[in-house]
Amino acid sequence: MLSYLHRLLIIAFGLLGLSLAVPALASAQGSPQIVSVTTSAHGLFSLGVPINIYVTFDAEVAVTGTPTVALNNGGTAYYVSGDHSNTLVFRYTPSFGLSILGLNLLNGNALSLNGGTITDIVESVAAGLSTVGLELGSTGGSFVDTTPPVATFTANNGAHATNNRAVSLEFTYLDDVTVSGEVYLSLDGVAWGSSQPVGPTTYSLPDEDGSYTIYAKFRDEAGNETAPASQTIVLDRIAPAAPVITPSTTDRAQEVTVTISYSGDTVVKRYQLWGDNIAEYTGPFVLTSNRTISAYATDEAGNPSETVLGITNIDHTPPTVTATINNGALWTKDAVVTLSFSDGGTGAAGMRFYSPPETVWSDWEPYSSTRLYALSDGDGEKTVHLQFRDDYGNEGAAISLTINLDTTPPGAALMINGGAQVTDSREVTLGLFDDGSGAMEMQFSEDGVTWTDWEAYCETKAFTLPDGNGMKTIYAKVKDAVGNESDPITESIMLDVPPPPNLPPVITSHGGAATVNLDIEENTTAVKTITAEDPEGEFITFAISGGSDQAKFSIDAVTGALVFQEPQDYENPSDTDANNSYEVEVTAIDKRGDTATQTIIVHMIKSNDELAAAAVMETIDLLPSATALTLSDKTKVEAARAAYDNLTSVQQSLVTNSSKLFAAEAAMQALEHATTEVSVLSAFGNAAGDAITLRVSSELDGMHAMEASRFQLIVNGAVVTASEAAYDPSDASGRTIRLLFSSPVLLHATSASIAVQSGAFRTSTQYLNAEILFRPMITFKSLDITQNDRIGVDDIAGIILNPDWHLDVNADGFFDQEDVRMLLSQISPVSENN
């Protein structure tokens, strides 16, 4: 027979369209025979615990029904599995009253079909059932074990608490029969985990702090179980409250008592002074130096907490104080001086003093930044000894300060002009002579009340006596280095100054220049007001004293106002030289007859109205004649009109060529109304993208100059103005215009149209064109269908044959022969090389 595998292979190969050669199989190889019978009991059995018995054949067998194996104690093992294999599994469950001591097969024919079959899997030949000479193996001496083992366990070596979910379990296991067993674990004694060998293991608690009871029951190899044992442990992952380190004071002190407080769940209390070993905390301790303290707390579960505190207020350092007398002065004239101190924040709290000849310190007094101190009597060098301490009794070393006391004022003698009795000048020389007492500064007064500022002492000094002849008394004082002032010293001298000579007046108008040029507008009389000053402050009068044109002027003798006697006309000069420059000399006279003169040259200028009218007339003169005007001159005409309108009525009356402006405006109005409608028949761009050829509906006036600025190209939304516009003389009909642009604006255009402003060109009938708005045009690229940079018959043919490419060249709404004719006109000429 073919095996199942062979049959599957043939079917599979058939489905794939393949053939499979199958070798012939022997049909009579003999029936399968039993080669061994074994058991899983290992010599230990227990009531109700199944025992597997394995029957092994020398070939694979097929099984139907429930064959049995008879045992020597009267029991029966029933078939449970092994079909289509060479080993069949039978199961026997020991029961009360049946001994299994020396358990074995009943006899040589222990295997019974029990209504079923056991055959080979190829030809279904019945298997041999003989068990002659076969035994269960190591079952001899087996017996039933009904005594459970004795076992105990601990969790974390009996600890009451843990901070880790993973708990270590240790087991103690004793059994009279076997040395190994299995254990089951539970958290409630009801739901048990799977079995595991008895031995050290780790058990995971739930992920929630609390008290947990772990249950364990043990089973030996015979299936005997113990009653559950239990261990309770608390899962606690919350650290105890951090210790509180409390110093006895946070103020500066020479020692500090430290107390550490721990929470009630702390079981291990320790602390450490940084740099020292960790120690058990047993109570408060005293620090005499600044240290950093770490306090450690550990609860029963082993959770730690820590607090760190630095003690920085222990102070054995005395304050450091700098001191001066009178801010460091070397001398003083006052016996009471000011002591100044600075401790730089080092905490000075007390101070004491003594000064020789005393030798005993004063009592301690509160520290302050300044203190008045009385030096001992008598001039000379004085020494003051000082000492400072802080609030904690730390005393600094004594320091000493010195200063020289000088209470004697200096003395000096005063002389004026070397002792002269009379002077004719207010400027004198003072002589001040120190008597050797150390004068360092001096000051002076004219009345003994108001004094000059102190200045450095010197023996001579220039001094100005008070004004006015008569006896003059000068006061002087000197001061030494420490500020001792002498009593005032006086000296007198007679001042007798002769009167000064009279000085002439000074003309101040126009900076007092000898000659002044002035521009005065014609037809006016006011010229200038002459001003002058007299050194003695005397009254000044004015008069005309000369000049070639003095008869034309008059001057106010009191105010100095200079005027023309009559208005002067620029066009008709009346000056001596007839050049519109009028010369006059004016004189200022004081009461003593002393004089000062100034020459005034007045230049007559036109009026502002005439100047404004002249500028407008120049603008009008630049306009073309009315017959030569074009529309391009419109901005010039409008500019001239705007300038004329800005004049006042008086100024307009002075414009003598206004008629030319009026004629130009009338001609421009006529030009703007003499237009005709002209349409664009075609508009083609060139290959370079910088030119357009326009063909229009009317014959053009070839003599009229076209205005390029009135031709505008709209390319991709941008407006470009033509740089050149001209007639195409090659067009016999005279209807073609060539436009040039300064750059290839059409080279990459996707859309383009042309706009022509009114008056851009003129027809042969002498009419200007009316405005042409946004006439679409045809670019070179839209005609170059073959994209060979030239327009050929094949391009035009392609446009004609493809309706999507039709171009309405003349914009009449249709694509017809006229459009084709215009397209053919764009065919590129054939070069001589083609």
PAMAR-411475 format. One line per 4 residues: for each residue x, z, y of C-alpha. Coordinates in Angstrom, 1 decimal. Layout:
X:Z:Y | ...
This chain:
0.0:0.0:0.0 | 1.1:-0.6:3.6 | 1.8:2.5:5.6 | -0.2:3.4:8.6
2.8:2.6:10.7 | 3.2:-0.8:9.1 | -0.5:-1.5:9.5 | -0.3:-0.5:13.2
2.8:-2.7:13.6 | 1.0:-5.7:12.0 | -2.0:-5.2:14.2 | 0.2:-4.9:17.3
2.2:-7.9:16.4 | -0.9:-9.8:15.7 | -2.3:-9.0:19.1 | 0.9:-10.3:20.6
0.8:-13.5:18.5 | 3.8:-12.5:16.4 | 4.3:-12.3:12.6 | 5.9:-9.4:10.8
7.6:-9.7:7.4 | 6.7:-6.6:5.3 | 8.9:-5.8:2.3 | 7.2:-5.0:-1.0
6.9:-1.3:-1.7 | 7.2:0.3:-5.1 | 3.8:1.2:-6.4 | 4.7:3.8:-9.0
7.3:6.2:-7.6 | 5.8:9.2:-9.4 | 3.6:12.0:-8.0 | 4.9:14.4:-5.3
6.3:17.6:-6.8 | 6.6:21.2:-5.5 | 10.2:22.1:-4.7 | 9.8:25.6:-3.0
7.4:28.4:-2.1 | 8.4:30.8:0.8 | 6.7:33.4:3.1 | 7.1:34.6:6.7
6.6:38.3:5.8 | 10.2:39.3:5.5 | 9.3:42.0:3.1 | 7.2:44.1:5.6
3.4:44.0:5.5 | 0.4:45.7:7.1 | -3.3:45.8:6.4 | -5.2:43.1:8.3
-2.1:41.3:9.4 | -2.0:37.7:8.0 | 1.0:36.5:6.0 | 1.9:32.8:5.9
3.0:31.2:2.6 | 4.7:27.8:2.8 | 4.5:25.3:-0.2 | 7.0:22.4:0.2
6.8:19.1:-1.7 | 9.4:16.4:-2.2 | 7.3:13.9:-0.3 | 4.6:13.8:2.3
1.1:14.6:1.0 | -2.5:14.2:2.1 | -4.8:17.2:1.8 | -8.6:17.4:1.6
-10.7:20.6:1.2 | -9.2:24.1:1.0 | -6.6:24.4:-1.9 | -5.5:28.0:-2.7
-2.4:29.9:-4.0 | -3.0:32.9:-6.4 | -0.8:36.0:-5.9 | 0.4:38.5:-8.4
-1.5:41.4:-6.7 | -4.9:39.6:-7.2 | -5.0:38.3:-3.7 | -5.5:34.6:-2.7
-3.8:32.6:0.1 | -5.9:29.7:1.6 | -4.7:26.4:2.9 | -4.7:26.2:6.7
-2.5:23.2:7.8 | 0.2:20.6:6.8 | -1.9:17.4:6.1 | 0.4:14.3:6.0
3.6:16.3:5.9 | 5.7:17.6:3.0 | 5.0:21.4:3.8 | 1.6:23.0:3.4
0.8:26.3:5.1 | -1.4:28.9:3.2 | -2.5:32.2:4.7 | -3.0:35.6:3.0
-4.4:38.7:4.7 | -3.6:42.0:2.9 | -6.7:44.2:2.4 | -7.3:47.8:1.4
-6.8:48.5:-2.3 | -4.5:45.6:-3.1 | -0.9:46.5:-3.4 | 1.7:44.0:-2.0
4.7:45.8:-3.4 | 6.8:43.1:-5.1 | 4.4:40.4:-3.9 | 4.9:37.0:-5.6
3.0:34.0:-7.2 | 0.6:34.8:-10.0 | 2.2:32.4:-12.6 | 3.5:28.9:-13.0
0.1:27.4:-12.0 | -0.5:29.5:-8.9 | -1.6:26.4:-6.8 | -5.2:25.4:-7.3
-7.1:22.5:-5.6 | -10.2:24.7:-5.2 | -12.4:21.5:-5.1 | -10.1:19.6:-2.8
-7.2:17.1:-3.3 | -3.5:16.9:-2.7 | -2.1:13.3:-3.1 | 0.8:11.2:-1.9
0.1:9.3:1.4 | 0.9:5.8:0.1 | -1.1:5.2:-3.1 | -3.1:8.5:-3.2
-1.4:9.6:-6.5 | -2.3:13.2:-7.3 | 0.5:15.6:-6.5 | 2.0:17.9:-9.2
0.7:21.5:-8.9 | 3.2:23.3:-11.1 | 4.9:26.4:-9.7 | 6.9:27.2:-12.8
10.2:28.9:-11.9 | 9.2:29.3:-8.2 | 9.0:32.7:-6.4 | 8.2:33.9:-2.8
11.8:34.6:-2.2 | 12.7:37.9:-0.3 | 9.4:39.6:-0.9 | 10.7:41.9:-3.7
10.4:45.6:-2.8 | 8.0:45.0:0.1 | 5.4:47.6:0.9 | 2.6:48.3:3.4
3.7:50.0:6.7 | 0.9:51.8:8.4 | 2.9:54.2:10.7 | 3.3:53.2:14.3
6.7:53.6:15.9 | 7.7:56.4:18.3 | 8.5:55.0:21.8 | 8.8:56.1:25.4
9.9:54.4:28.7 | 11.1:55.1:32.2 | 10.6:53.2:35.5 | 13.7:53.1:37.8
15.2:56.0:35.8 | 12.2:58.2:36.6 | 12.2:57.7:40.3 | 9.0:58.6:42.1
9.2:55.8:44.7 | 10.8:52.4:45.3 | 11.0:49.9:48.1 | 11.4:46.9:45.7
8.5:45.3:43.8 | 10.9:44.6:40.9 | 11.0:47.8:38.9 | 13.6:48.3:36.1
12.0:49.6:32.8 | 14.1:51.3:30.1 | 12.6:51.9:26.6 | 13.3:54.4:23.8
12.1:53.0:20.4 | 12.2:54.7:16.9 | 10.6:53.4:13.6 | 11.0:54.6:10.1
10.9:51.1:8.7 | 12.2:48.7:11.2 | 14.7:48.9:14.1 | 13.0:46.3:16.4
9.5:45.8:17.7 | 7.6:44.4:20.7 | 6.0:45.9:23.8 | 3.0:45.1:25.9
2.8:46.0:29.6 | -0.3:46.6:31.9 | -1.2:48.1:35.3 | -4.5:49.4:34.3
-4.3:50.0:30.5 | -7.0:47.3:29.9 | -5.5:43.9:30.7 | -2.2:43.6:28.8
0.5:41.1:29.3 | 2.0:39.0:26.5 | 4.3:40.6:24.0 | 8.1:40.8:24.6
10.9:42.3:22.6 | 11.6:46.0:23.2 | 14.6:46.2:25.5 | 15.5:46.7:29.2
13.3:44.5:31.5 | 12.1:44.1:35.1 | 8.5:44.5:36.0 | 7.0:43.1:39.2
4.6:45.3:41.1 | 1.8:43.8:43.3 | 2.7:42.8:46.8 | 1.0:45.7:48.5
2.4:49.2:49.1 | 0.8:52.0:47.2 | 1.0:54.1:44.1 | 1.0:52.2:40.8
0.8:53.4:37.1 | 2.6:51.2:34.6 | 1.3:51.3:31.0 | 3.2:50.3:27.9
2.2:50.1:24.2 | 4.5:49.3:21.3 | 4.0:47.4:18.0 | 6.3:47.3:15.0
6.8:44.4:12.7 | 4.0:45.5:10.4 | 1.6:45.4:13.4 | 1.3:49.1:13.9
0.7:50.0:17.6 | 1.3:53.1:19.6 | -1.0:54.7:22.1 | -0.3:53.5:25.7
2.4:55.4:27.5 | 2.5:55.5:31.4 | 4.8:56.0:34.3 | 3.6:56.3:37.9
5.8:55.0:40.8 | 5.0:54.5:44.5 | 5.9:51.2:46.2 | 6.9:52.0:49.8
8.5:49.3:51.9 | 7.9:51.0:55.3 | 11.0:52.5:56.7 | 10.8:56.1:58.0
10.5:56.5:61.8 | 13.8:56.1:63.5 | 15.6:59.4:64.1 | 15.4:60.7:67.7
18.8:61.7:69.2 | 18.3:64.2:72.1 | 21.2:65.3:74.3 | 20.8:68.7:76.0
21.3:66.9:79.3 | 21.7:63.4:80.7 | 23.2:64.7:83.9 | 27.0:64.8:84.1
28.4:67.8:82.3 | 31.5:69.0:80.6 | 29.8:69.3:77.2 | 26.5:68.2:75.6
24.6:69.7:72.7 | 23.1:67.0:70.5 | 19.9:67.5:68.4 | 18.7:64.9:65.9
15.0:64.9:64.9 | 13.9:63.2:61.6 | 10.4:62.2:60.4 | 8.7:64.2:57.7
9.2:61.5:55.0 | 13.0:61.5:55.5 | 14.8:62.9:52.4 | 18.4:62.0:53.4
19.5:63.0:56.9 | 22.9:61.8:58.0 | 24.8:61.0:61.3 | 28.1:59.5:62.3
30.2:59.7:65.4 | 31.6:56.2:65.7 | 35.2:56.2:64.5 | 34.5:59.2:62.2
33.1:59.5:58.6 | 29.3:59.7:58.0 | 28.2:63.4:57.6 | 25.1:65.2:56.5
23.0:66.4:59.5 | 22.5:70.2:59.2 | 21.7:71.1:62.8 | 22.7:70.6:66.5
26.3:70.0:67.3 | 28.4:70.1:70.6 | 30.3:67.1:72.1 | 33.1:67.7:74.6
33.8:64.0:75.1 | 31.7:60.8:75.4 | 30.9:59.4:72.0 | 28.5:56.9:70.4
26.2:58.5:67.7 | 24.4:56.7:64.9 | 21.7:58.7:63.1 | 20.5:57.5:59.7
17.3:58.4:57.9 | 16.4:57.4:54.3 | 13.0:58.1:52.7 | 12.3:58.7:48.9
11.9:55.0:48.3 | 15.3:54.2:49.8 | 14.0:52.7:53.0 | 16.6:53.2:55.8
16.2:53.5:59.6 | 18.8:54.0:62.2 | 19.2:55.0:65.9 | 22.2:54.6:68.1
22.8:56.5:71.3 | 25.8:56.5:73.5 | 26.7:59.8:75.2 | 28.3:58.9:78.6
27.6:61.8:80.9 | 30.4:64.1:79.7 | 32.8:64.4:82.6 | 36.2:66.1:82.9
37.5:63.8:85.6 | 37.7:65.3:89.2 | 36.4:63.2:92.0 | 38.8:60.8:93.8
38.5:61.0:97.5 | 40.2:59.1:100.3 | 40.3:60.8:103.7 | 41.4:60.0:107.3
41.6:61.8:110.6 | 39.9:59.9:113.5 | 39.8:56.8:111.3 | 43.6:56.8:110.7
44.7:57.4:114.3 | 48.3:58.6:114.8 | 47.5:60.5:118.1 | 44.5:62.4:119.5
43.9:64.0:122.9 | 41.1:66.2:121.5 | 41.7:69.3:119.5 | 38.5:68.7:117.6
38.9:65.7:115.3 | 36.7:63.8:112.9 | 37.6:63.9:109.2 | 36.1:61.0:107.2
35.8:60.9:103.4 | 34.9:58.4:100.7 | 34.6:59.4:97.0 | 33.9:55.8:95.8
31.0:57.1:93.8 | 33.1:59.6:91.8 | 30.8:62.4:92.4 | 32.4:64.7:95.0
30.2:67.7:95.6 | 32.3:70.3:97.4 | 35.3:70.4:99.7 | 37.6:73.0:101.4
40.4:73.0:104.0 | 43.2:74.8:105.7 | 45.7:73.9:108.4 | 49.0:75.7:109.2
49.8:78.2:110.3 | 46.9:79.2:108.1 | 47.7:79.4:104.3 | 44.3:80.4:102.8
41.8:77.8:101.8 | 38.4:77.9:103.5 | 35.3:78.6:101.3 | 33.9:75.7:99.3
31.3:73.8:101.3 | 29.0:70.9:100.3 | 30.6:67.5:100.4 | 29.7:65.1:103.3
31.2:61.8:104.4 | 32.3:63.2:107.8 | 33.2:66.6:109.2 | 34.4:67.9:112.6
37.6:69.9:112.4 | 39.4:72.0:115.0 | 43.1:71.6:115.1 | 45.4:74.6:115.8
46.3:75.2:119.5 | 49.2:73.5:121.2 | 50.3:69.8:121.4 | 52.4:68.4:118.6
52.0:67.2:114.9 | 49.1:68.8:113.1 | 48.6:68.9:109.3 | 45.3:69.4:107.5
45.2:70.1:103.8 | 42.0:69.1:101.8 | 40.7:69.6:98.2 | 37.5:68.2:96.6
35.5:69.1:93.4 | 32.4:67.8:91.6 | 29.3:69.6:90.5 | 30.9:70.5:87.1
33.9:72.3:88.6 | 36.4:69.4:88.2 | 38.8:70.0:91.0 | 41.1:67.2:92.4
44.6:67.7:93.6 | 45.1:68.8:97.2 | 45.8:66.1:99.8 | 47.4:66.3:103.3
46.7:64.4:106.5 | 48.7:64.5:109.8 | 48.0:63.6:113.4 | 49.7:64.2:116.7
47.8:66.2:119.3 | 48.5:65.3:123.0 | 46.2:66.8:125.6 | 48.5:66.2:128.7
47.4:63.3:131.0 | 50.1:60.9:132.4 | 51.1:60.6:136.1 | 52.0:57.7:138.4
52.6:56.6:142.1 | 50.8:53.7:143.9 | 52.2:51.3:146.6 | 50.7:48.2:148.3
53.1:45.3:149.2 | 56.1:47.7:148.8 | 54.7:50.3:151.1 | 53.8:47.9:154.0
51.3:49.3:156.6 | 49.7:45.9:157.6 | 49.0:42.6:155.9 | 47.5:39.3:157.1
46.4:38.2:153.7 | 43.8:39.6:151.3 | 46.2:38.8:148.4 | 48.5:41.7:148.0
50.9:43.1:145.3 | 50.2:46.6:143.9 | 53.1:48.7:142.6 | 52.2:51.4:140.0
55.1:53.6:138.8 | 54.8:55.9:135.7 | 56.5:59.3:136.0 | 57.7:59.0:132.4
54.6:60.6:130.8 | 53.7:57.5:128.7 | 51.2:55.4:130.7 | 49.8:52.7:128.4
46.8:51.3:130.4 | 45.7:51.1:134.1 | 42.5:50.4:136.1 | 41.7:50.0:139.8
38.8:50.4:142.2 | 38.0:49.5:145.9 | 35.7:52.5:146.4 | 36.7:55.1:143.7
33.3:54.5:142.0 | 33.3:51.1:140.5 | 36.4:50.5:138.4 | 37.9:47.4:136.8
38.3:47.3:133.0 | 41.3:49.0:131.5 | 44.2:46.7:131.1 | 47.8:47.0:129.7
50.0:49.0:132.0 | 52.6:47.2:134.1 | 54.5:48.1:137.3 | 53.2:45.2:139.5
49.8:43.5:139.8 | 48.3:40.9:142.1 | 45.2:42.2:143.8 | 42.7:40.8:146.2
41.6:43.1:149.0 | 37.9:43.3:150.0 | 36.8:40.7:152.6 | 36.8:41.6:156.2
39.6:42.9:158.5 | 40.2:46.7:158.7 | 41.8:49.5:156.8 | 41.6:49.0:153.0
42.0:51.8:150.4 | 42.9:51.1:146.8 | 42.3:53.6:143.9 | 44.3:53.5:140.6
44.3:55.5:137.3 | 46.5:55.4:134.3 | 45.8:56.3:130.6 | 48.3:57.2:127.8
48.1:56.1:124.2 | 45.8:58.9:123.1 | 43.3:58.3:126.0 | 44.4:61.0:128.5
43.5:59.8:131.9 | 45.2:60.6:135.2 | 43.3:61.7:138.3 | 42.7:58.8:140.8
45.7:57.8:142.9 | 45.1:56.2:146.4 | 47.0:54.0:148.8 | 45.8:52.3:152.1
46.9:49.2:154.2 | 45.5:47.5:157.3 | 44.1:44.0:156.7 | 44.3:41.7:159.7
43.5:38.1:158.8 | 43.4:35.4:161.6 | 40.3:33.1:161.6 | 40.6:29.8:159.6
40.6:26.3:161.3 | 37.3:24.3:161.3 | 36.8:21.9:158.4 | 34.9:18.6:158.8
31.6:18.0:156.9 | 31.5:16.2:153.5 | 29.0:13.4:152.7 | 27.7:14.2:149.2
25.2:11.3:148.6 | 26.5:8.9:145.9 | 29.3:11.4:145.0 | 30.8:11.1:148.5
32.1:7.6:147.8 | 33.6:5.8:150.9 | 31.5:2.6:150.1 | 28.2:2.5:148.3
26.4:-0.7:147.1 | 22.6:-0.5:146.8 | 20.0:-3.0:145.4 | 16.8:-3.0:147.5
13.7:-5.1:146.7 | 12.8:-7.5:149.4 | 9.9:-6.8:151.7 | 10.6:-3.0:151.8
12.1:-0.8:154.4 | 13.3:2.4:152.7 | 17.1:2.3:151.8 | 18.6:5.8:151.0
18.6:9.4:152.2 | 22.2:10.4:153.2 | 23.2:14.0:152.3 | 26.2:16.1:153.5
27.6:19.7:153.4 | 29.7:21.6:155.9 | 32.4:24.0:154.5 | 31.5:26.6:157.2
27.8:26.1:156.6 | 27.2:24.7:160.0 | 24.2:22.4:160.9 | 24.8:18.7:160.3
23.2:15.7:162.1 | 23.4:12.0:161.1 | 23.9:8.8:163.1 | 24.7:5.0:162.6
28.3:4.5:163.6 | 29.1:0.9:162.6 | 28.7:-2.0:160.2 | 28.2:-5.8:160.8
24.4:-5.4:160.3 | 23.9:-2.0:161.9 | 21.3:-3.3:164.3 | 19.0:-3.9:161.3
18.9:-0.2:160.4 | 17.9:3.2:161.8 | 18.6:6.8:160.5 | 16.8:10.1:160.9
19.3:12.4:162.6 | 18.0:15.5:160.8 | 17.0:14.3:157.3 | 19.5:11.5:157.0
16.8:9.0:155.8 | 18.2:5.4:156.3 | 15.7:2.6:156.6 | 15.4:-1.1:157.6
13.8:-1.4:161.0 | 11.8:-4.4:159.6 | 11.2:-5.6:156.0 | 13.7:-8.3:154.8
12.8:-11.6:153.1 | 15.0:-12.6:150.2 | 14.3:-16.3:150.7 | 15.2:-16.0:154.4
18.2:-13.6:154.8 | 19.0:-12.3:158.3 | 22.3:-10.5:157.6 | 25.4:-11.6:159.4
26.7:-13.6:156.5 | 23.3:-14.9:155.5 | 24.0:-13.8:151.8 | 21.4:-11.0:151.5
24.1:-8.3:151.8 | 23.5:-6.0:154.8 | 26.4:-3.6:155.9 | 26.0:-0.4:157.8
28.2:2.7:158.4 | 26.6:6.2:158.7 | 28.2:9.4:160.1 | 27.6:13.1:159.4
28.5:15.4:162.4 | 28.9:19.2:162.4 | 28.3:21.4:165.5 | 32.0:21.3:166.4
32.0:17.5:166.5 | 34.0:17.0:163.2 | 32.6:13.9:161.3 | 32.5:12.2:157.9
31.5:8.5:157.4 | 30.2:6.4:154.5 | 29.7:2.6:154.4 | 26.4:1.4:152.8
26.1:-2.3:151.6 | 22.5:-3.2:150.8 | 21.9:-6.2:148.5 | 18.5:-7.7:148.9
16.8:-8.7:145.5 | 13.6:-10.5:144.6 | 10.4:-8.6:143.9 | 9.4:-7.7:140.4
6.4:-10.0:140.7 | 8.5:-13.0:141.3 | 10.9:-12.2:138.4 | 7.9:-11.8:136.0
6.4:-15.1:137.2 | 9.7:-16.9:136.8 | 10.1:-15.9:133.2 | 6.6:-17.2:132.3
7.2:-20.5:134.2 | 10.4:-21.0:132.1 | 8.3:-20.5:128.9 | 5.7:-23.1:130.1
8.5:-25.6:131.0 | 9.7:-25.6:127.3 | 6.3:-26.9:126.1 | 6.0:-30.6:125.1
3.8:-32.8:127.2 | 0.2:-33.0:126.3 | 0.6:-36.4:124.8 | 3.5:-35.3:122.6
1.9:-32.2:121.2 | 1.4:-31.8:117.5 | -0.4:-29.0:115.6 | 3.0:-27.5:114.8
3.3:-26.6:118.5 | 0.3:-24.4:118.4 | 2.3:-21.1:118.2 | 4.4:-22.2:121.3
1.2:-22.8:123.3 | -0.3:-19.5:122.2 | 2.9:-17.6:123.1 | 2.9:-19.2:126.6
-0.7:-18.3:127.0 | -0.1:-14.6:125.9 | 2.8:-14.3:128.4 | 0.7:-15.7:131.2
-2.2:-13.3:130.4 | 0.2:-10.3:130.5 | 0.9:-11.0:134.2 | -1.0:-9.3:137.0
-3.2:-11.5:139.2 | -0.5:-11.4:141.9 | 2.1:-12.5:139.4 | -0.1:-15.3:138.0
-0.6:-16.7:141.6 | 3.2:-17.1:141.7 | 3.2:-19.3:138.5 | 3.5:-22.9:139.9
3.4:-24.8:136.6 | 0.3:-23.2:135.0 | -1.4:-26.6:135.0 | 1.0:-27.7:132.2
-0.1:-24.8:130.1 | -3.8:-25.6:130.6 | -3.2:-29.3:129.7 | -1.3:-28.3:126.6
-4.2:-26.0:125.5 | -6.8:-28.8:126.0 | -4.6:-31.2:124.0 | -4.1:-28.7:121.2
-7.9:-28.1:121.0 | -8.4:-31.9:120.7 | -5.8:-32.1:117.9 | -7.4:-29.3:115.9
-10.8:-31.1:116.0 | -9.5:-34.6:115.2 | -9.2:-34.2:111.5 | -10.5:-36.2:108.5
-11.1:-35.3:104.9 | -8.4:-36.7:102.6 | -8.3:-36.0:98.9 | -5.3:-35.8:96.5
-5.7:-38.5:93.8 | -2.7:-37.3:91.7 | 0.0:-34.6:91.8 | 2.9:-34.9:89.4
6.0:-32.7:89.1 | 9.5:-34.1:88.2 | 11.7:-33.2:85.2 | 14.0:-31.0:87.3
11.0:-28.9:88.5 | 12.0:-29.1:92.2 | 9.8:-32.1:93.5 | 6.2:-33.1:93.5
4.7:-36.6:94.1 | 1.3:-36.6:95.8 | -0.9:-39.7:96.0 | -3.7:-39.4:98.6
-6.9:-41.3:99.2 | -6.1:-42.6:102.7 | -3.2:-44.8:104.0 | -0.7:-42.7:105.9
0.8:-43.0:109.4 | 4.4:-43.6:108.5 | 5.6:-42.9:112.0 | 4.2:-39.4:112.2
6.6:-36.5:111.3 | 5.0:-34.5:108.5 | 5.4:-30.7:108.6 | 6.8:-29.3:105.3
5.8:-25.8:106.1 | 2.1:-26.9:105.7 | 2.6:-27.9:102.0 | 2.4:-24.8:99.7
2.8:-24.7:95.9 | 1.1:-21.9:94.0 | 3.1:-21.3:90.8 | 2.1:-18.6:88.3
0.3:-16.8:91.2 | 3.3:-16.9:93.6 | 3.2:-19.1:96.8 | 6.2:-21.3:97.5
6.5:-23.5:100.7 | 8.0:-27.0:100.5 | 11.5:-27.4:102.1 | 11.0:-31.1:102.8
8.0:-33.5:103.1 | 8.4:-37.3:103.5 | 6.5:-40.6:103.0 | 7.5:-42.6:99.9
8.4:-46.1:101.2 | 8.4:-47.5:97.7 | 4.6:-47.3:97.6 | 3.3:-50.5:99.2
-0.1:-48.9:99.7 | 1.5:-46.2:101.9 | -0.4:-43.4:100.2 | 2.4:-41.4:98.5
4.1:-38.2:99.7 | 7.3:-36.7:98.2 | 7.7:-32.9:98.5 | 11.0:-31.2:97.8
11.6:-27.5:97.0 | 14.8:-25.5:97.4 | 14.8:-24.3:93.7 | 13.3:-25.6:90.4
10.1:-23.6:90.8 | 8.1:-25.8:88.3 | 10.7:-25.8:85.5 | 9.0:-22.9:83.6
5.6:-23.0:85.2 | 2.5:-22.3:83.0 | 0.1:-23.0:85.9 | 0.5:-24.8:89.3
-1.6:-26.1:92.1 | -0.9:-27.5:95.6 | -2.5:-26.5:98.9 | -2.2:-28.5:102.1
-2.9:-27.0:105.5 | -4.8:-28.9:108.2 | -2.5:-31.2:110.2 | 0.2:-31.5:107.6
0.1:-35.3:107.8 | -1.7:-38.1:109.7 | -3.6:-41.1:108.5 | -3.1:-44.7:109.7
-6.3:-44.2:111.7 | -4.5:-41.5:113.7 | -6.5:-38.6:112.2 | -4.9:-35.4:110.9
-5.8:-34.3:107.5 | -8.3:-31.5:107.0 | -7.3:-28.5:104.8 | -6.9:-29.2:101.1
-7.3:-26.1:98.9 | -5.7:-25.4:95.5 | -5.6:-28.9:94.0 | -4.3:-28.5:90.4
-1.2:-30.5:89.6 | 0.4:-31.8:86.4 | 3.9:-30.6:85.5 | 6.5:-32.7:83.7
6.4:-30.4:80.7 | 2.7:-30.9:80.2 | 3.4:-34.7:79.9 | 6.5:-34.4:77.7
4.6:-34.0:74.4 | 7.7:-35.0:72.3 | 9.9:-32.6:74.3 | 12.8:-35.0:74.8
13.1:-34.6:78.5 | 11.5:-38.0:79.3 | 8.0:-39.4:79.5 | 7.5:-42.2:77.1
4.6:-44.3:75.8 | 4.5:-42.0:72.7 | 3.8:-39.1:75.0 | 1.0:-40.9:76.8
-0.4:-42.1:73.5 | -0.4:-38.6:72.2 | -2.4:-37.4:75.2 | -4.9:-40.2:74.8
-5.4:-39.7:71.1 | -5.8:-35.9:71.2 | -8.9:-34.8:73.1 | -7.4:-31.3:73.5
-4.5:-32.9:75.6 | -6.7:-35.0:77.9 | -5.7:-34.5:81.6 | -8.1:-35.1:84.5
-5.4:-36.5:86.8 | -7.6:-37.5:89.7 | -9.8:-34.4:89.4 | -13.1:-36.4:89.1
-14.4:-34.4:86.1 | -13.6:-37.2:83.6 | -10.8:-38.5:81.5 | -11.0:-42.3:81.8
-9.0:-45.4:82.3 | -8.1:-44.4:85.9 | -6.5:-41.2:84.5 | -4.6:-43.3:81.9
-3.4:-45.7:84.5 | -2.0:-42.8:86.5 | -0.4:-41.3:83.5 | 1.3:-44.6:82.6
2.8:-44.6:86.1 | 4.8:-41.5:85.1 | 6.6:-43.2:82.2 | 10.4:-42.7:82.6
12.4:-45.8:83.3 | 14.5:-47.1:80.3 | 18.2:-46.7:81.0 | 20.6:-49.6:80.3
22.1:-47.6:77.4 | 18.8:-47.6:75.4
